Amino acid sequence: MRVFICEFVTGGGMRRDALPASLAREGLLMRDALARDVSALPGVEAVATHDDRLPAPPGAESVAVGDGQDCWALWAERAAIADLAWIVAPETGGLLERLWTLCDAAGAQVLGPSLAAIRIAASKRRTAERLRAHGVRTPSVWSPDAVPAGECGPFVSKPDDGAGCESTRLWDRPPAPGAAPADHIVQRYVSGADVSLTCHGAGDSGRVLSANRQHVATEDGVFRLRGLTVGALPVDRELSAVAHDVRQALPGLDGFFGVDLVLAAEGPVVIEINPRVTTAYVGLREALGLNPATLLGPLGGTPRSVEALRPVEISL
C-alpha cells in the first residue's frame, strides 16, 4: 500500500515564494511525523514531494519541486500512484479543499475529514453558525462593520478562512470602519486557558486523544502561537463531550482533526475546528506511547480507546 503525504508548505506549495523559517519549521515537524508513522507500518510505503530548498522527508520516496515547476501537477502524479493520501494544508483561499479534490480525482482515498466537513470548517462564520445551531458553546460572529451597538469588548478579528493565529488581532473596542479587512470576522474575546484537542473520528464517535495547552502570546495586539504542550490536561467528561458534540454538528470529521477552545469560567468555549492534522500531532506518538497511524482504519489500524500518558513540549 502506498500513502501520498503532502504537507503544503514543505511539499512545494510555496516554491515560488520566499519560505518563512517559522512556517518551514512547523511544516517539517508535521511532515516528518507523518512520514515516520506511515513508513513504520508493515506493508506501507510513503511517497511525497518536497521543496528543493528543504530536505526530503525521511523514510519516504520523495520528488523535489524546483523553481518554476507546477507543484499541483506533481502532486497529482504522486496521488495517482498512491492508494491513500494524507494531506496538510491551510484552509486559506480554499487550499485544503483544492488539495483534497486533487487527490480524490487522482484516485487516492483521502485520510481525514470529508470534503463537506472541510468546506464548513474552513469558514469560521459557517462553523460558528453550525455549532450554535447544535447547541455547542461558541462566540457569535460579526462582520467588522456590523458589531451590534452596546457589545462590550475586548474583541478579536481574524480572516474568515484563516489558519492558526494568522492575522488574528485583539481590540479593546470594535474595529473602526476599514481597520479590519472586509473578509475578516469579529468575535468577542473569551478569557481563559487556550486549549486544543487532538481528536479522532470514526463511525459515529468522536474522541479526544490529547488535550493540549497552547502557549499564545500577544505582541502589539497580534496573537502568536509560540508552542504547545501535548497531553498537558486530563481528558475529562466535559472535554470528551466537546469532541462528541462537535462531530455531531459537523458530520464527516473523520480521522484526525483539531478543536481549538478556551476553558472559560462557564466551561469550554469552542473557537474553531481544524479539519486536518494539526501541529499537536508532532508530539502525539510520544504522548500516547504508540504510533497514532495505527488508529486509522484505512491503514489497517484498529480504532481503540487511548489517551495521552505524558505531556510533550513543542516549541515553534
C-alpha positions in Angstrom: 0.0 0.0 0.0 1.2 3.5 -0.9 0.4 6.6 1.0 0.9 10.1 -0.5 2.0 12.5 2.2 1.6 16.2 1.2 2.3 19.0 3.6 1.6 22.2 1.6 4.4 24.4 2.8 7.3 21.9 2.7 5.8 19.9 -0.2 6.4 22.7 -2.7 3.3 24.8 -2.2 5.4 27.9 -1.6 8.2 27.2 -4.1 7.6 30.4 -6.0 7.8 32.5 -2.8 10.2 33.2 0.0 10.0 30.5 2.5 9.4 31.9 6.1 11.6 30.0 8.6 8.7 29.6 11.1 6.3 28.1 8.5 9.0 25.8 7.2 9.9 24.6 10.7 6.3 23.8 11.7 5.6 22.2 8.3 8.8 20.0 8.6 7.8 18.8 12.0 4.3 17.7 10.8 5.5 16.2 7.6 8.3 14.2 9.2 6.0 12.9 11.9 3.5 11.7 9.3 6.2 10.1 7.2 7.8 8.4 10.2 4.5 6.9 11.4 3.3 5.8 7.9 6.7 4.2 6.9 6.8 2.3 10.2 3.6 0.4 9.3 4.2 -3.1 7.8 3.5 -3.2 4.1 3.0 0.5 3.8 5.2 2.8 1.7 5.2 6.7 1.9 5.6 8.8 -1.2 5.9 12.6 -1.1 7.2 15.7 -2.7 9.5 18.3 -1.2 10.5 21.9 -1.8 14.1 21.6 -3.2 15.2 24.2 -0.7 14.4 21.7 2.1 15.5 18.1 2.9 13.3 15.2 1.7 11.1 13.5 4.3 12.9 10.6 6.0 11.6 7.2 5.1 9.6 8.4 2.0 10.2 8.2 -1.7 10.1 11.9 -2.5 10.3 14.0 -5.6 11.9 17.5 -5.4 9.8 20.5 -6.5 12.2 23.0 -8.2 11.9 26.6 -9.3 9.3 27.1 -11.9 7.7 23.6 -11.5 4.0 23.2 -11.0 3.6 21.6 -7.6 -0.1 20.8 -8.2 0.8 18.8 -11.3 3.5 16.9 -9.3 1.0 16.3 -6.5 -1.5 14.9 -9.0 1.2 12.5 -10.3 2.1 11.4 -6.8 -1.5 10.9 -5.7 -2.2 8.8 -8.9 0.4 6.2 -7.8 -0.9 6.1 -4.2 -3.8 4.2 -2.6 -4.3 6.8 0.2 -3.4 10.5 0.7 -2.7 12.2 4.0 -2.8 15.9 3.4 -2.0 19.0 5.5 -2.7 22.5 4.1 -4.1 25.8 5.3 -7.8 26.4 4.8 -6.9 29.9 3.4 -8.1 30.5 -0.1 -9.6 27.0 -0.4 -6.1 25.4 -0.5 -7.1 22.4 1.7 -10.3 21.9 -0.3 -8.4 22.1 -3.6 -5.8 19.6 -2.4 -8.4 17.2 -1.2 -10.2 17.4 -4.5 -7.0 16.8 -6.5 -6.1 13.7 -4.6 -9.6 12.3 -4.8 -9.7 12.9 -8.6 -6.4 11.1 -8.9 -7.8 8.0 -7.3 -6.3 8.3 -3.8 -8.6 7.9 -0.8 -8.0 10.9 1.4 -7.4 10.2 5.1 -9.2 12.6 7.3 -12.3 14.8 7.2 -14.7 14.7 4.3 -14.9 17.5 1.7 -18.2 18.6 3.1 -16.7 18.9 6.6 -13.7 20.8 5.3 -15.9 23.3 3.4 -17.8 24.2 6.6 -14.8 24.2 9.0 -12.8 26.3 6.5 -15.1 29.2 7.3 -15.2 30.5 10.8 -18.6 32.1 10.2 -20.2 28.9 8.9 -18.5 26.9 11.6 -19.9 29.1 14.4 -23.4 29.1 12.8 -23.3 25.3 12.6 -22.1 24.9 16.2 -24.6 27.3 17.6 -27.4 25.6 15.8 -26.4 22.3 17.5 -26.1 23.9 21.0 -22.3 24.0 21.1 -21.0 27.0 23.1 -19.1 29.3 20.7 -18.8 33.1 20.3 -21.1 35.0 18.0 -19.6 36.1 14.7 -20.0 39.6 13.1 -18.7 41.4 10.1 -16.1 44.1 11.1 -18.7 46.9 10.4 -21.6 45.1 11.9 -20.8 44.6 15.6 -24.0 45.4 17.5 -24.1 48.6 19.4 -23.6 48.1 23.1 -21.4 45.0 22.8 -18.6 45.1 25.3 -15.0 44.2 24.4 -12.4 43.2 24.1 -12.8 41.7 20.6 -10.8 39.5 18.3 -10.7 39.9 14.5 -9.3 37.2 12.1 -9.7 36.1 8.5 -12.9 34.0 7.9 -10.8 31.3 6.2 -7.5 31.8 8.0 -5.4 29.1 9.8 -3.9 29.3 13.2 -3.1 32.7 14.5 -2.8 34.2 11.0 -3.7 37.9 11.1 -5.6 37.4 14.4 -5.7 40.7 16.3 -7.0 41.9 19.7 -9.1 45.1 20.0 -10.3 46.9 23.1 -13.4 48.1 21.2 -15.0 47.2 17.8 -12.6 47.9 14.9 -13.2 51.3 13.3 -14.5 51.3 9.8 -11.8 50.0 7.4 -9.5 49.0 10.3 -10.2 45.3 9.7 -10.5 43.8 6.2 -14.0 43.1 4.9 -13.2 39.4 4.6 -12.4 39.1 8.4 -14.8 38.3 11.1 -15.1 39.8 14.6 -15.9 37.9 17.8 -15.9 38.8 21.5 -12.6 37.8 23.2 -13.1 34.9 25.5 -10.9 34.9 28.6 -9.5 31.6 29.9 -6.9 28.9 29.2 -6.1 28.4 25.5 -6.5 24.7 24.7 -6.6 22.5 21.6 -8.0 19.0 21.4 -6.4 16.4 19.1 -9.4 14.3 18.1 -10.1 11.1 16.2 -13.4 10.4 14.4 -14.5 7.0 13.3 -18.0 5.6 12.8 -20.5 7.6 14.9 -18.0 8.6 17.6 -15.5 11.4 18.1 -13.0 11.1 20.9 -10.2 13.1 22.4 -6.7 11.6 22.1 -4.9 14.5 23.9 -5.9 17.8 25.4 -3.1 20.3 24.7 -2.2 23.6 26.3 -1.5 26.3 23.7 1.2 28.9 24.5 -0.2 32.0 22.9 1.4 35.5 23.2 0.0 38.9 22.1 2.5 41.2 20.6 1.4 44.7 19.6 -2.2 43.4 19.5 -1.4 40.4 17.3 -1.7 36.8 18.6 1.3 34.5 18.2 1.4 30.7 18.9 4.8 30.1 20.5 4.3 26.4 21.2 2.2 23.9 22.9 2.2 21.1 25.5 0.7 18.0 24.0 -1.3 16.0 26.6 -1.0 18.8 29.2 -4.6 18.3 30.5 -6.5 15.3 31.5 -9.3 14.4 29.2 -12.4 14.7 31.4 -16.0 14.1 30.7 -16.5 17.8 29.7 -13.8 17.7 27.1 -14.9 14.4 25.8 -18.4 15.8 25.4 -17.0 18.7 23.3 -15.4 16.3 20.8 -18.7 14.3 20.6 -20.9 17.4 20.1 -18.6 19.0 17.5 -18.6 15.8 15.4 -22.4 15.6 15.7 -22.6 19.2 14.5 -20.2 18.6 11.6 -20.6 15.0 10.3 -17.6 13.9 8.3 -14.9 14.8 10.8 -13.2 11.5 10.3 -9.6 10.6 11.1 -7.6 13.2 12.9 -9.0 16.7 13.5 -8.4 19.5 15.9 -10.7 21.7 18.1 -9.4 25.0 19.5 -11.2 26.2 22.6 -10.9 28.3 25.6 -11.5 26.9 29.1 -13.6 29.8 30.4 -15.4 30.3 33.7 -18.6 29.0 32.2 -16.9 25.9 30.7 -15.3 25.1 27.3 -16.0 27.6 24.5 -15.2 26.3 21.1 -13.3 28.8 18.9 -12.6 26.9 15.7 -12.3 23.5 14.1 -9.2 22.3 12.2 -10.4 19.7 9.6 -6.9 18.1 9.3 -3.8 17.1 11.3 -2.5 19.9 13.4 0.9 20.7 14.9 0.0 18.7 18.1 0.4 15.5 16.0 4.1 16.1 16.3 4.1 15.1 19.9 1.2 12.6 19.8 3.3 9.5 19.4 5.4 10.2 22.4 2.4 11.4 24.5 0.3 8.3 23.6 3.1 5.8 23.7 2.0 4.3 20.3 2.1 5.1 16.6 -1.0 7.2 16.0 -1.3 5.9 12.4 -2.3 2.5 13.9 -5.6 4.1 14.8 -6.6 4.7 11.2 -8.8 2.0 9.7 -7.8 2.7 6.0 -4.2 2.0 7.0 -5.2 -1.3 8.5 -5.3 0.1 12.0 -7.9 -0.5 14.7 -9.7 2.4 16.4 -9.4 1.9 20.1 -9.5 3.9 23.3 -6.3 5.6 24.0 -5.3 8.7 26.0 -2.2 10.8 26.4 0.1 9.3 29.1 2.6 12.1 29.4 3.0 15.7 28.4 5.3 16.6 25.4 6.6 20.1 24.7 6.7 21.5 21.2 8.4 24.9 20.6 7.6 26.9 17.5 
